[in-house]
């Protein structure tokens, strides 16, 4: 997909009314966040959080996925960070 098409889609999305953007986020965001670029953006955004904000986010994630062990949570986070920081990913 060329960059002009991406810019066009981005403009169209940003112009949507809030309820439609919310629905689009629920339907599309999980797929986008699972991409290399998604992991990179998550990694970059996490750098801006304070330690307290990160702790709160982790606590919320643990409550939502209470069936995961600490080792599983750590492995998921580590894999996401590895994917985002891998050579040639920028």
N, C-alpha and C positions, 0 to 999 in steps of 0.2 A: 504494500500500500504506500503510495507516495505521500510526501509530507503535506502537500496541498489538500489531499483528501482527509488526512488526520486533522489538520487545522479546521477544515470545514465541519467535520464531525464534532470537534471540540466546541466550536462556535455554536453549532446547533444544540448541543447538550446544554451549554451554559445559558442559552436563551429559553430553555424549557421552564414552565412553571414549576415551583417547588415540589408539588405532589408528584409530578411526572419524573423529576430528577430523583426523588426519593425511591420511586418504583424502579427506575433504571439502575440505581445504585444497588438495590437488593438483587436484581436479576443479573447484572453484569459485573459488578465490582469483585465478587469472589474469583471470577475467572481472570480478571485483570491483575489482581493482587498476587496470584499464583505464578505470574510470569517473572522472568529475570528482572525486567524493569520494575515490576511491582515490588519485588524484594529489595531492590536497590532504593526505591523511594521510601519504603518502610524503614529500612536501615538508616537512611538520612534523616527521616522525621524523628526517629527515636533519639538521635543525638541531641535534639533540642529539648527533650524532656528532662526535668529535674529528677533526682533520685526518688523523691516522694511520688512524683507522677508515675514513674516507671513501676514502683512498688504497688501503687494502686491499680495500675493496668494489669500487672501480673496477678494480683489478688482476684481481680474480676475474672480474668481468663481461667484461673483455677476453679473458681466457683462454677463457671459455665461448663467446664470439662472436668468435673470432680472425679470422674472414673479413670482419669489418667494419673499415672504415678509421677513422682518428681523426676525420675529418670526419663520417662517418656516426654514430659514437658521440656526438660533440658535438651533432649535430642532434637525435638521439633524446632526449638529456638536456634540451636546450633546449626542445624541444616539450613534454615532460612538465612542466617548470617553468612554461612559459608557460600551459599549460592550467590548472595549479593556481593560478596567481596572477592569472588574468584577472579583470577587474572583474565583480562580480555573482556570483562563484563561492563566496562565503562566506555 
